[in-house]
């Protein structure tokens, strides 16, 4: 069985990484130009031909792709291989428009499995581990991605999917799960449920690989303390392949991007100008090894920073920060940029559970921001005056963090719907009612 810590790749010199990227980018641009009329038209509009692209230094000459392009080209408009060569699709939820459908050849799936296997190894995984996958399966990439990575590594894989928490915990106990793969909100829910059932001492977990939604460092530490594990971040998106595009190592100062498969750029989200490493901006990815659905300069809308400083783990691939927000769905309330992670930081620092909901509405042409926060059972038994004092304390803390007034409403334990997939953190009624 192959060891998926691959020193010849993951500790390669920057010169070698650039050489791989240069060669593979040129090949990918020719492949897309010849086989994808939609993208060829975009290139021609910008006056670019494949011959203009000789290395990654020429990447800036190419047009961007956005999610709108993927929706406009639905379903087959960006397919770069004959359909007969494709063996699978994965898809986004489609909650904000047409679904995005991504296609895979068998070669694409093999490479995706390899990327996810690297992520499991970086979290301490070996073929002796029991990998408990409770990301959703089906069209969602989370389950299939980590499932494939675990198989590639040779670990025993529990393809649990999401939901049925009683069964999750039973298998976790009976089969001795050692690595948990799911969304951070569901990990928090599982931790809460395990503690409630008095089964904490029967859990053998050592690590968790959590992604698919934003989560703060405070939430990481809360999950780690409750489950007795080390929690690792993983990053990916359906459009690029799924989880495994980037992952944390044991140092946990950013996620290593698999640069032999993807080129990352940071741009100014307003101008599209490429920014130097260390600058905060929008993350853009180019796939350089995919066959069926290679996207060039895809704008993720995630705001982050790239870091090429040496990592203590020995991996040389560039690290991306945890996304600091998004360029398209951050909340703007009363002219102030508000990120849910800021609110989560306040709540966890004050000892509240990680289950909350943000409601934005508009009254008399004025934005109103409300945060519903679950109390712990101990808090719920407090006198009404104590509850009021707690609400005021949170109002003050959030005003200090955000610079605007936030209405806080403390609610009973378990009264906010638990998530077994991506948590629904924000309800923006301004979009619903105009």
MIKOL-416584 format. One record per residue (C-alpha): x, y, z; residue in one letter. Coordinates in Angstrom, 2 decimals. Layout:
BEGIN
<site u="X" v="Y" w="Z" code="A"/>
...
//
This chain:
BEGIN
<site u="0.00" v="0.00" w="0.00" code="X"/>
<site u="1.39" v="3.37" w="-1.02" code="X"/>
<site u="2.26" v="5.89" w="1.69" code="X"/>
<site u="0.34" v="9.06" w="0.83" code="X"/>
<site u="2.82" v="11.37" w="2.40" code="X"/>
<site u="4.71" v="11.83" w="-0.84" code="X"/>
<site u="8.08" v="13.49" w="-0.16" code="X"/>
<site u="8.99" v="13.67" w="-3.84" code="X"/>
<site u="5.89" v="15.83" w="-4.37" code="X"/>
<site u="4.95" v="17.42" w="-1.05" code="X"/>
<site u="8.51" v="18.50" w="-0.18" code="X"/>
<site u="9.60" v="19.41" w="-3.71" code="X"/>
<site u="11.52" v="22.64" w="-4.25" code="X"/>
<site u="9.68" v="25.75" w="-5.38" code="X"/>
<site u="11.57" v="25.51" w="-8.67" code="X"/>
<site u="10.29" v="21.98" w="-9.24" code="X"/>
<site u="6.73" v="22.97" w="-8.32" code="X"/>
<site u="6.87" v="25.88" w="-10.78" code="X"/>
<site u="8.19" v="23.58" w="-13.52" code="X"/>
<site u="5.26" v="21.19" w="-12.98" code="X"/>
<site u="2.80" v="24.04" w="-12.99" code="X"/>
<site u="4.24" v="25.66" w="-16.11" code="X"/>
<site u="4.12" v="22.43" w="-18.12" code="X"/>
<site u="0.66" v="21.40" w="-16.92" code="X"/>
<site u="-0.87" v="24.86" w="-17.33" code="X"/>
<site u="0.22" v="25.06" w="-20.98" code="X"/>
<site u="-1.22" v="21.61" w="-21.64" code="X"/>
<site u="-4.50" v="22.46" w="-19.88" code="X"/>
<site u="-4.97" v="25.75" w="-21.76" code="X"/>
<site u="-4.56" v="23.96" w="-25.11" code="X"/>
<site u="-6.95" v="21.21" w="-23.96" code="X"/>
<site u="-9.64" v="23.69" w="-22.94" code="X"/>
<site u="-9.21" v="25.93" w="-26.00" code="X"/>
<site u="-9.60" v="22.99" w="-28.36" code="X"/>
<site u="-12.51" v="21.29" w="-26.56" code="X"/>
<site u="-14.60" v="23.95" w="-24.80" code="X"/>
<site u="-16.22" v="26.47" w="-27.17" code="X"/>
<site u="-17.57" v="28.50" w="-24.23" code="X"/>
<site u="-14.07" v="29.09" w="-22.84" code="X"/>
<site u="-12.52" v="29.54" w="-26.29" code="X"/>
<site u="-15.00" v="32.39" w="-26.84" code="X"/>
<site u="-13.96" v="34.03" w="-23.55" code="X"/>
<site u="-10.30" v="33.82" w="-24.56" code="X"/>
<site u="-10.99" v="35.25" w="-27.99" code="X"/>
<site u="-12.93" v="38.13" w="-26.43" code="X"/>
<site u="-9.79" v="38.94" w="-24.43" code="X"/>
<site u="-7.54" v="38.49" w="-27.46" code="X"/>
<site u="-5.64" v="35.55" w="-25.97" code="X"/>
<site u="-4.51" v="32.38" w="-27.75" code="X"/>
<site u="-2.93" v="29.25" w="-26.25" code="X"/>
<site u="0.41" v="30.31" w="-27.72" code="X"/>
<site u="0.37" v="33.38" w="-25.45" code="X"/>
<site u="0.56" v="31.12" w="-22.38" code="X"/>
<site u="4.07" v="29.77" w="-21.86" code="X"/>
<site u="4.17" v="29.51" w="-18.05" code="X"/>
<site u="2.19" v="30.36" w="-14.94" code="X"/>
<site u="3.68" v="33.87" w="-15.21" code="X"/>
<site u="1.28" v="34.38" w="-18.12" code="X"/>
<site u="-1.77" v="33.29" w="-16.14" code="X"/>
<site u="-2.93" v="36.89" w="-15.65" code="X"/>
<site u="-3.60" v="37.13" w="-19.41" code="X"/>
<site u="-6.43" v="34.59" w="-19.21" code="X"/>
<site u="-10.07" v="35.46" w="-18.44" code="X"/>
<site u="-11.68" v="34.66" w="-15.12" code="X"/>
<site u="-14.45" v="32.13" w="-14.70" code="X"/>
<site u="-17.24" v="32.71" w="-12.18" code="X"/>
<site u="-20.14" v="30.70" w="-10.85" code="X"/>
<site u="-22.37" v="32.65" w="-13.25" code="X"/>
<site u="-20.37" v="31.19" w="-16.15" code="X"/>
<site u="-20.89" v="27.69" w="-14.79" code="X"/>
<site u="-24.62" v="28.28" w="-14.49" code="X"/>
<site u="-24.82" v="29.83" w="-17.97" code="X"/>
<site u="-22.96" v="26.83" w="-19.42" code="X"/>
<site u="-25.12" v="24.27" w="-17.57" code="X"/>
<site u="-25.07" v="21.35" w="-18.06" code="X"/>
<site u="-22.45" v="20.47" w="-20.71" code="X"/>
<site u="-21.05" v="23.82" w="-21.83" code="X"/>
<site u="-17.72" v="23.54" w="-19.95" code="X"/>
<site u="-17.20" v="19.82" w="-20.49" code="X"/>
<site u="-13.74" v="19.22" w="-21.98" code="X"/>
<site u="-13.99" v="15.48" w="-22.66" code="X"/>
<site u="-16.51" v="13.36" w="-24.58" code="X"/>
<site u="-19.32" v="12.29" w="-22.28" code="X"/>
<site u="-18.35" v="8.68" w="-22.96" code="X"/>
<site u="-15.05" v="9.33" w="-21.11" code="X"/>
<site u="-16.82" v="10.59" w="-17.98" code="X"/>
<site u="-17.75" v="8.26" w="-15.14" code="X"/>
<site u="-19.31" v="10.56" w="-12.51" code="X"/>
<site u="-20.81" v="13.93" w="-11.74" code="X"/>
<site u="-20.96" v="15.87" w="-8.48" code="X"/>
<site u="-23.09" v="18.93" w="-7.95" code="X"/>
<site u="-23.68" v="21.93" w="-5.72" code="X"/>
<site u="-26.94" v="22.42" w="-3.87" code="X"/>
<site u="-28.28" v="24.99" w="-6.31" code="X"/>
<site u="-29.87" v="27.04" w="-3.52" code="X"/>
<site u="-28.95" v="30.36" w="-5.16" code="X"/>
<site u="-29.62" v="29.48" w="-8.78" code="X"/>
<site u="-28.99" v="26.72" w="-11.28" code="X"/>
<site u="-26.98" v="23.81" w="-10.01" code="X"/>
<site u="-23.30" v="23.63" w="-10.86" code="X"/>
<site u="-22.52" v="20.20" w="-12.29" code="X"/>
<site u="-18.89" v="19.01" w="-12.31" code="X"/>
<site u="-17.76" v="16.04" w="-14.43" code="X"/>
<site u="-15.03" v="13.48" w="-13.69" code="X"/>
<site u="-13.12" v="10.95" w="-15.72" code="X"/>
<site u="-11.70" v="7.97" w="-13.86" code="X"/>
<site u="-8.32" v="9.73" w="-13.95" code="X"/>
<site u="-9.90" v="12.80" w="-12.30" code="X"/>
<site u="-11.35" v="10.65" w="-9.51" code="X"/>
<site u="-8.01" v="8.90" w="-8.96" code="X"/>
<site u="-6.27" v="12.27" w="-8.52" code="X"/>
<site u="-9.03" v="13.55" w="-6.23" code="X"/>
<site u="-8.73" v="10.42" w="-4.07" code="X"/>
<site u="-4.98" v="11.02" w="-3.87" code="X"/>
<site u="-5.46" v="14.61" w="-2.70" code="X"/>
<site u="-7.88" v="13.49" w="0.03" code="X"/>
<site u="-5.50" v="10.69" w="1.06" code="X"/>
<site u="-2.81" v="13.33" w="1.59" code="X"/>
<site u="-5.20" v="15.25" w="3.83" code="X"/>
<site u="-5.90" v="12.17" w="5.97" code="X"/>
<site u="-2.17" v="11.45" w="6.31" code="X"/>
<site u="-1.52" v="15.07" w="7.30" code="X"/>
<site u="-4.05" v="14.57" w="10.12" code="X"/>
<site u="-2.07" v="11.55" w="11.35" code="X"/>
<site u="-4.00" v="8.90" w="9.45" code="X"/>
<site u="-2.55" v="5.53" w="8.44" code="X"/>
<site u="-3.94" v="2.29" w="7.00" code="X"/>
<site u="-4.49" v="1.17" w="10.61" code="X"/>
<site u="-7.10" v="3.87" w="11.26" code="X"/>
<site u="-10.88" v="3.65" w="11.16" code="X"/>
<site u="-12.11" v="6.65" w="9.17" code="X"/>
<site u="-15.67" v="7.64" w="10.06" code="X"/>
<site u="-17.12" v="9.67" w="7.16" code="X"/>
<site u="-20.36" v="11.48" w="7.99" code="X"/>
<site u="-20.24" v="14.13" w="5.36" code="X"/>
<site u="-23.21" v="13.77" w="3.01" code="X"/>
<site u="-22.83" v="11.39" w="0.09" code="X"/>
<site u="-24.74" v="11.54" w="-3.19" code="X"/>
<site u="-24.16" v="14.71" w="-5.24" code="X"/>
<site u="-22.37" v="16.51" w="-2.40" code="X"/>
<site u="-18.58" v="16.10" w="-2.71" code="X"/>
<site u="-17.80" v="15.73" w="1.01" code="X"/>
<site u="-18.66" v="12.06" w="1.48" code="X"/>
<site u="-17.30" v="10.72" w="-1.83" code="X"/>
<site u="-14.09" v="12.74" w="-1.46" code="X"/>
<site u="-13.05" v="11.57" w="2.01" code="X"/>
<site u="-14.39" v="8.08" w="1.28" code="X"/>
<site u="-12.11" v="7.85" w="-1.75" code="X"/>
<site u="-9.14" v="9.25" w="0.13" code="X"/>
<site u="-9.59" v="6.75" w="2.94" code="X"/>
<site u="-9.80" v="3.87" w="0.46" code="X"/>
<site u="-6.68" v="5.11" w="-1.34" code="X"/>
<site u="-4.79" v="5.18" w="1.95" code="X"/>
<site u="-6.03" v="1.70" w="2.85" code="X"/>
<site u="-7.89" v="2.65" w="6.03" code="X"/>
<site u="-11.06" v="0.93" w="7.16" code="X"/>
<site u="-13.78" v="3.31" w="5.94" code="X"/>
<site u="-17.18" v="3.77" w="7.56" code="X"/>
<site u="-19.38" v="5.42" w="4.87" code="X"/>
<site u="-21.92" v="6.71" w="7.38" code="X"/>
<site u="-23.19" v="9.76" w="5.48" code="X"/>
<site u="-25.00" v="12.41" w="7.53" code="X"/>
<site u="-27.90" v="11.98" w="9.91" code="X"/>
<site u="-29.07" v="9.27" w="12.31" code="X"/>
<site u="-26.92" v="10.45" w="15.19" code="X"/>
<site u="-27.72" v="7.43" w="17.36" code="X"/>
<site u="-26.32" v="5.11" w="14.69" code="X"/>
<site u="-23.29" v="7.37" w="14.21" code="X"/>
<site u="-22.40" v="7.11" w="17.88" code="X"/>
<site u="-23.12" v="3.38" w="18.06" code="X"/>
<site u="-20.73" v="2.64" w="15.19" code="X"/>
<site u="-18.19" v="5.10" w="16.60" code="X"/>
<site u="-18.17" v="3.14" w="19.86" code="X"/>
<site u="-18.53" v="-0.40" w="18.49" code="X"/>
<site u="-16.05" v="-0.11" w="15.61" code="X"/>
<site u="-13.56" v="2.17" w="17.30" code="X"/>
<site u="-13.58" v="5.11" w="14.89" code="X"/>
<site u="-10.33" v="7.04" w="15.13" code="X"/>
<site u="-10.72" v="9.83" w="12.52" code="X"/>
<site u="-13.98" v="11.75" w="12.14" code="X"/>
<site u="-14.80" v="13.51" w="8.85" code="X"/>
<site u="-17.80" v="15.88" w="8.78" code="X"/>
<site u="-18.82" v="19.53" w="8.94" code="X"/>
<site u="-17.66" v="21.36" w="12.08" code="X"/>
<site u="-21.25" v="22.14" w="13.08" code="X"/>
<site u="-22.12" v="18.43" w="12.97" code="X"/>
<site u="-18.94" v="17.59" w="14.90" code="X"/>
<site u="-20.11" v="20.02" w="17.60" code="X"/>
<site u="-23.52" v="18.35" w="17.60" code="X"/>
<site u="-21.97" v="14.86" w="17.85" code="X"/>
<site u="-19.74" v="16.00" w="20.72" code="X"/>
<site u="-22.76" v="17.39" w="22.54" code="X"/>
<site u="-24.71" v="14.16" w="21.96" code="X"/>
<site u="-21.82" v="11.91" w="23.06" code="X"/>
<site u="-21.40" v="13.84" w="26.30" code="X"/>
<site u="-25.16" v="13.77" w="26.98" code="X"/>
<site u="-25.18" v="9.98" w="26.60" code="X"/>
<site u="-22.23" v="9.58" w="28.97" code="X"/>
<site u="-20.15" v="7.86" w="26.26" code="X"/>
<site u="-17.15" v="10.19" w="26.16" code="X"/>
<site u="-14.82" v="7.56" w="27.68" code="X"/>
<site u="-15.84" v="4.99" w="25.06" code="X"/>
<site u="-14.87" v="7.15" w="22.09" code="X"/>
<site u="-11.47" v="6.36" w="20.52" code="X"/>
<site u="-11.25" v="9.35" w="18.17" code="X"/>
<site u="-7.83" v="10.98" w="17.81" code="X"/>
<site u="-8.44" v="13.46" w="14.97" code="X"/>
<site u="-11.18" v="15.17" w="13.00" code="X"/>
<site u="-11.12" v="16.52" w="9.44" code="X"/>
<site u="-13.73" v="19.24" w="9.21" code="X"/>
<site u="-14.75" v="21.46" w="6.32" code="X"/>
<site u="-17.56" v="22.61" w="3.97" code="X"/>
<site u="-18.49" v="25.59" w="6.14" code="X"/>
<site u="-16.81" v="28.45" w="7.97" code="X"/>
<site u="-15.67" v="27.83" w="11.53" code="X"/>
<site u="-13.60" v="29.83" w="13.99" code="X"/>
<site u="-10.55" v="28.93" w="16.07" code="X"/>
<site u="-12.75" v="29.13" w="19.15" code="X"/>
<site u="-15.08" v="26.52" w="17.66" code="X"/>
<site u="-12.05" v="24.34" w="16.83" code="X"/>
<site u="-10.86" v="24.42" w="20.44" code="X"/>
<site u="-14.36" v="23.73" w="21.74" code="X"/>
<site u="-14.69" v="20.59" w="19.58" code="X"/>
<site u="-11.17" v="19.46" w="20.46" code="X"/>
<site u="-11.82" v="19.79" w="24.19" code="X"/>
<site u="-15.16" v="17.97" w="24.07" code="X"/>
<site u="-14.00" v="15.07" w="21.88" code="X"/>
<site u="-10.37" v="14.88" w="23.01" code="X"/>
<site u="-9.05" v="15.15" w="19.44" code="X"/>
<site u="-6.98" v="17.37" w="17.22" code="X"/>
<site u="-9.23" v="19.10" w="14.66" code="X"/>
<site u="-7.91" v="19.71" w="11.14" code="X"/>
<site u="-9.33" v="22.01" w="8.48" code="X"/>
<site u="-9.82" v="20.87" w="4.89" code="X"/>
<site u="-10.76" v="23.03" w="1.92" code="X"/>
<site u="-12.32" v="22.36" w="-1.43" code="X"/>
<site u="-15.20" v="23.24" w="-3.68" code="X"/>
<site u="-17.26" v="21.22" w="-6.13" code="X"/>
<site u="-16.20" v="23.36" w="-9.07" code="X"/>
<site u="-12.51" v="22.51" w="-8.58" code="X"/>
<site u="-12.96" v="18.86" w="-7.47" code="X"/>
<site u="-14.20" v="18.80" w="-3.89" code="X"/>
<site u="-12.42" v="18.51" w="-0.51" code="X"/>
<site u="-8.68" v="17.99" w="-0.70" code="X"/>
<site u="-7.74" v="21.04" w="-2.73" code="X"/>
<site u="-5.99" v="22.16" w="0.46" code="X"/>
<site u="-5.59" v="20.76" w="3.97" code="X"/>
<site u="-3.96" v="21.46" w="7.32" code="X"/>
<site u="-0.86" v="19.70" w="8.57" code="X"/>
<site u="0.02" v="19.22" w="12.25" code="X"/>
<site u="1.46" v="22.76" w="12.42" code="X"/>
<site u="-1.98" v="24.23" w="11.62" code="X"/>
<site u="-0.84" v="27.60" w="10.36" code="X"/>
<site u="-2.72" v="27.50" w="7.10" code="X"/>
<site u="-3.76" v="24.78" w="4.66" code="X"/>
<site u="-1.29" v="23.36" w="2.14" code="X"/>
<site u="-2.60" v="23.62" w="-1.41" code="X"/>
<site u="-1.87" v="20.63" w="-3.65" code="X"/>
<site u="0.17" v="22.73" w="-6.07" code="X"/>
<site u="0.94" v="19.84" w="-8.38" code="X"/>
<site u="-2.78" v="19.91" w="-9.26" code="X"/>
<site u="-3.88" v="23.51" w="-8.66" code="X"/>
<site u="-2.44" v="27.00" w="-9.13" code="X"/>
<site u="-3.64" v="29.56" w="-6.58" code="X"/>
<site u="-3.74" v="33.33" w="-7.01" code="X"/>
<site u="-4.95" v="36.14" w="-4.77" code="X"/>
<site u="-6.65" v="39.04" w="-6.54" code="X"/>
<site u="-8.24" v="42.34" w="-5.62" code="X"/>
<site u="-11.93" v="41.38" w="-5.72" code="X"/>
<site u="-12.90" v="44.76" w="-7.17" code="X"/>
<site u="-10.24" v="45.23" w="-9.86" code="X"/>
<site u="-9.10" v="41.67" w="-10.59" code="X"/>
<site u="-5.47" v="42.74" w="-10.11" code="X"/>
<site u="-3.16" v="39.93" w="-8.93" code="X"/>
<site u="-1.84" v="40.67" w="-5.43" code="X"/>
<site u="1.52" v="39.54" w="-3.99" code="X"/>
<site u="1.78" v="36.71" w="-1.45" code="X"/>
<site u="0.88" v="37.93" w="2.01" code="X"/>
<site u="-1.82" v="40.32" w="0.78" code="X"/>
<site u="-5.45" v="39.64" w="1.67" code="X"/>
<site u="-7.78" v="39.19" w="-1.29" code="X"/>
<site u="-9.99" v="36.82" w="-3.24" code="X"/>
<site u="-8.73" v="33.30" w="-3.89" code="X"/>
<site u="-8.61" v="32.16" w="-7.52" code="X"/>
<site u="-7.87" v="28.58" w="-8.61" code="X"/>
<site u="-6.73" v="27.00" w="-11.86" code="X"/>
<site u="-6.95" v="23.22" w="-12.31" code="X"/>
<site u="-3.93" v="21.85" w="-14.16" code="X"/>
<site u="-4.41" v="18.07" w="-14.11" code="X"/>
<site u="-8.16" v="17.59" w="-14.55" code="X"/>
<site u="-9.46" v="16.13" w="-17.80" code="X"/>
<site u="-13.25" v="16.45" w="-17.85" code="X"/>
<site u="-13.86" v="19.76" w="-16.10" code="X"/>
<site u="-10.68" v="21.84" w="-15.79" code="X"/>
<site u="-11.48" v="25.39" w="-14.70" code="X"/>
<site u="-9.02" v="28.19" w="-15.39" code="X"/>
<site u="-8.86" v="31.20" w="-13.08" code="X"/>
<site u="-12.03" v="30.31" w="-11.20" code="X"/>
<site u="-13.05" v="33.01" w="-8.72" code="X"/>
<site u="-13.94" v="31.28" w="-5.46" code="X"/>
<site u="-15.16" v="34.48" w="-3.69" code="X"/>
<site u="-13.29" v="33.29" w="-0.59" code="X"/>
<site u="-11.12" v="35.96" w="1.02" code="X"/>
<site u="-7.77" v="34.70" w="2.29" code="X"/>
<site u="-3.97" v="35.07" w="2.27" code="X"/>
<site u="-1.23" v="32.91" w="0.71" code="X"/>
<site u="1.94" v="32.10" w="2.65" code="X"/>
<site u="5.11" v="30.57" w="1.13" code="X"/>
<site u="7.24" v="30.65" w="4.28" code="X"/>
<site u="8.81" v="27.28" w="5.24" code="X"/>
<site u="6.44" v="25.07" w="7.24" code="X"/>
<site u="7.77" v="23.04" w="10.20" code="X"/>
<site u="6.04" v="19.93" w="8.81" code="X"/>
<site u="8.43" v="19.91" w="5.83" code="X"/>
<site u="5.76" v="20.38" w="3.15" code="X"/>
<site u="6.75" v="23.05" w="0.67" code="X"/>
<site u="3.42" v="23.66" w="-1.05" code="X"/>
<site u="1.98" v="27.13" w="-0.48" code="X"/>
<site u="-0.41" v="27.54" w="2.42" code="X"/>
<site u="-3.72" v="29.38" w="2.30" code="X"/>
<site u="-5.25" v="30.88" w="5.39" code="X"/>
<site u="-8.62" v="29.77" w="6.65" code="X"/>
<site u="-11.11" v="31.83" w="4.59" code="X"/>
<site u="-11.56" v="35.16" w="6.34" code="X"/>
<site u="-14.97" v="35.73" w="4.80" code="X"/>
<site u="-16.38" v="35.99" w="1.31" code="X"/>
<site u="-16.35" v="38.76" w="-1.22" code="X"/>
<site u="-19.94" v="38.13" w="-2.25" code="X"/>
<site u="-21.97" v="37.00" w="0.75" code="X"/>
<site u="-20.58" v="38.91" w="3.68" code="X"/>
<site u="-23.33" v="40.81" w="5.43" code="X"/>
<site u="-23.36" v="44.57" w="5.03" code="X"/>
<site u="-25.46" v="45.95" w="7.89" code="X"/>
<site u="-25.83" v="49.71" w="8.29" code="X"/>
<site u="-22.84" v="50.09" w="5.99" code="X"/>
<site u="-20.62" v="47.81" w="8.12" code="X"/>
<site u="-19.09" v="44.56" w="6.84" code="X"/>
<site u="-20.16" v="41.76" w="9.17" code="X"/>
<site u="-18.82" v="38.21" w="9.01" code="X"/>
<site u="-20.54" v="35.38" w="10.93" code="X"/>
<site u="-17.13" v="34.26" w="12.20" code="X"/>
<site u="-16.88" v="37.51" w="14.21" code="X"/>
<site u="-20.15" v="36.76" w="15.97" code="X"/>
<site u="-19.13" v="33.15" w="16.57" code="X"/>
<site u="-15.87" v="34.30" w="18.15" code="X"/>
<site u="-17.74" v="36.47" w="20.64" code="X"/>
<site u="-20.16" v="33.68" w="21.57" code="X"/>
<site u="-17.55" v="30.98" w="22.09" code="X"/>
<site u="-15.29" v="33.33" w="24.06" code="X"/>
<site u="-18.25" v="33.93" w="26.39" code="X"/>
<site u="-18.88" v="30.21" w="26.88" code="X"/>
<site u="-21.95" v="29.75" w="24.69" code="X"/>
<site u="-22.58" v="26.71" w="22.47" code="X"/>
<site u="-21.67" v="26.88" w="18.78" code="X"/>
<site u="-25.32" v="26.78" w="17.72" code="X"/>
<site u="-26.69" v="30.20" w="16.83" code="X"/>
<site u="-28.58" v="31.94" w="14.05" code="X"/>
<site u="-28.23" v="35.42" w="12.55" code="X"/>
<site u="-31.35" v="37.19" w="11.29" code="X"/>
<site u="-31.09" v="40.38" w="9.25" code="X"/>
<site u="-34.22" v="42.37" w="8.47" code="X"/>
<site u="-35.20" v="45.88" w="7.49" code="X"/>
<site u="-37.63" v="48.10" w="9.40" code="X"/>
<site u="-38.49" v="51.65" w="8.32" code="X"/>
<site u="-35.62" v="51.52" w="5.80" code="X"/>
<site u="-33.17" v="50.67" w="8.58" code="X"/>
<site u="-31.23" v="47.40" w="8.84" code="X"/>
<site u="-31.78" v="45.31" w="11.96" code="X"/>
<site u="-29.34" v="42.60" w="13.05" code="X"/>
<site u="-30.51" v="39.97" w="15.52" code="X"/>
<site u="-28.59" v="36.99" w="16.87" code="X"/>
<site u="-30.43" v="34.10" w="18.47" code="X"/>
<site u="-28.13" v="32.23" w="20.85" code="X"/>
<site u="-28.76" v="28.97" w="22.65" code="X"/>
<site u="-28.12" v="28.88" w="26.36" code="X"/>
<site u="-26.51" v="25.93" w="28.08" code="X"/>
<site u="-28.83" v="23.98" w="30.42" code="X"/>
<site u="-27.10" v="25.67" w="33.36" code="X"/>
<site u="-27.78" v="29.14" w="31.94" code="X"/>
<site u="-31.39" v="28.21" w="31.17" code="X"/>
<site u="-32.05" v="27.63" w="34.86" code="X"/>
<site u="-30.95" v="31.19" w="35.69" code="X"/>
<site u="-33.46" v="33.74" w="36.93" code="X"/>
<site u="-34.94" v="36.06" w="34.32" code="X"/>
<site u="-32.84" v="38.96" w="35.59" code="X"/>
<site u="-29.67" v="36.94" w="35.02" code="X"/>
<site u="-30.76" v="36.10" w="31.47" code="X"/>
<site u="-31.32" v="39.80" w="30.79" code="X"/>
<site u="-27.86" v="40.58" w="32.17" code="X"/>
<site u="-26.33" v="37.91" w="29.92" code="X"/>
<site u="-28.07" v="39.37" w="26.86" code="X"/>
<site u="-26.75" v="42.85" w="27.71" code="X"/>
<site u="-23.24" v="41.44" w="28.13" code="X"/>
<site u="-23.40" v="39.90" w="24.64" code="X"/>
<site u="-24.84" v="43.08" w="23.13" code="X"/>
<site u="-21.88" v="45.05" w="24.51" code="X"/>
<site u="-19.33" v="42.44" w="23.36" code="X"/>
<site u="-20.76" v="42.34" w="19.83" code="X"/>
<site u="-20.87" v="46.12" w="19.59" code="X"/>
<site u="-17.20" v="46.15" w="20.58" code="X"/>
<site u="-16.39" v="43.53" w="17.90" code="X"/>
<site u="-18.57" v="44.87" w="15.07" code="X"/>
<site u="-19.01" v="48.55" w="15.83" code="X"/>
<site u="-22.81" v="48.38" w="15.52" code="X"/>
<site u="-25.73" v="47.48" w="17.76" code="X"/>
<site u="-26.85" v="43.85" w="17.62" code="X"/>
<site u="-30.05" v="42.64" w="19.22" code="X"/>
<site u="-29.36" v="39.43" w="21.15" code="X"/>
<site u="-32.02" v="36.93" w="22.09" code="X"/>
<site u="-31.09" v="34.03" w="24.34" code="X"/>
<site u="-33.19" v="30.95" w="23.62" code="X"/>
<site u="-33.69" v="27.57" w="25.25" code="X"/>
<site u="-31.19" v="24.73" w="24.75" code="X"/>
<site u="-31.82" v="22.67" w="21.59" code="X"/>
<site u="-34.37" v="25.20" w="20.27" code="X"/>
<site u="-32.34" v="26.06" w="17.16" code="X"/>
<site u="-32.52" v="23.32" w="14.54" code="X"/>
<site u="-29.42" v="21.13" w="14.57" code="X"/>
<site u="-27.56" v="20.66" w="11.31" code="X"/>
<site u="-26.42" v="17.34" w="9.89" code="X"/>
<site u="-25.04" v="19.02" w="6.79" code="X"/>
<site u="-24.06" v="22.66" w="6.34" code="X"/>
<site u="-25.36" v="24.83" w="9.14" code="X"/>
<site u="-27.90" v="27.51" w="8.17" code="X"/>
<site u="-26.34" v="30.40" w="10.05" code="X"/>
<site u="-27.87" v="33.40" w="8.27" code="X"/>
<site u="-31.45" v="34.35" w="7.44" code="X"/>
<site u="-31.39" v="37.59" w="5.44" code="X"/>
<site u="-34.99" v="38.73" w="5.18" code="X"/>
<site u="-33.93" v="41.77" w="3.18" code="X"/>
<site u="-33.35" v="39.44" w="0.22" code="X"/>
<site u="-36.72" v="37.80" w="0.74" code="X"/>
<site u="-38.87" v="40.88" w="1.13" code="X"/>
<site u="-36.89" v="43.42" w="-0.88" code="X"/>
//
